[in-house]
C-alpha cells in the first residue's frame, strides 16, 4: 500500500515557493473578466436598440 509522504516545511517551500506565474494568471483572469463585461454591455445596448446581432 502506498502512503502519501508528509509535507514538511522544506518540501512545501520547494513546491510552492516560486510564485512567478501568479502575476500571469491574475492578468489572464482580469482580462477574461473585462472581456466578459464588455461583451455583456455590448449585447445589452444592442438589445435595447432592437437591432439584430
C-alpha positions in Angstrom: 0.0 0.0 0.0 1.4 3.4 -1.0 1.4 6.2 1.6 1.5 9.9 0.9 4.6 11.5 2.3 4.1 14.2 4.9 4.5 17.8 3.7 7.4 19.3 5.6 8.3 22.9 5.7 11.2 22.4 3.3 9.2 20.4 0.7 6.4 23.0 0.9 8.9 25.8 0.3 10.3 23.8 -2.7 6.8 23.1 -4.2 5.1 26.5 -3.5 7.9 28.9 -3.0 8.0 30.1 -6.6 5.1 32.3 -7.5 6.4 33.8 -10.7 3.4 32.6 -12.7 0.9 34.2 -10.3 1.0 37.6 -12.0 0.4 36.0 -15.4 -2.6 34.1 -14.0 -4.0 37.2 -12.4 -3.6 39.1 -15.7 -5.4 36.4 -17.6 -8.3 36.3 -15.2 -8.6 40.1 -15.2 -8.5 40.2 -19.0 -11.2 37.5 -19.3 -13.4 39.3 -16.8 -13.0 42.6 -18.7 -13.9 41.0 -22.0 -17.0 39.4 -20.4 -18.2 42.8 -19.0 -17.6 44.5 -22.4 -19.5 41.7 -24.2 -22.4 41.9 -21.8 -22.6 45.7 -22.1 -22.4 45.5 -25.9 -25.2 42.9 -26.1 -27.4 44.8 -23.7 -27.1 48.0 -25.8 -27.8 46.1 -29.0 -30.9 44.5 -27.4 -32.0 47.9 -26.1 -31.8 49.4 -29.6 -33.7 46.4 -31.0 -31.1 45.9 -33.6 -30.3 42.3 -34.8 -26.9 40.9 -33.9 
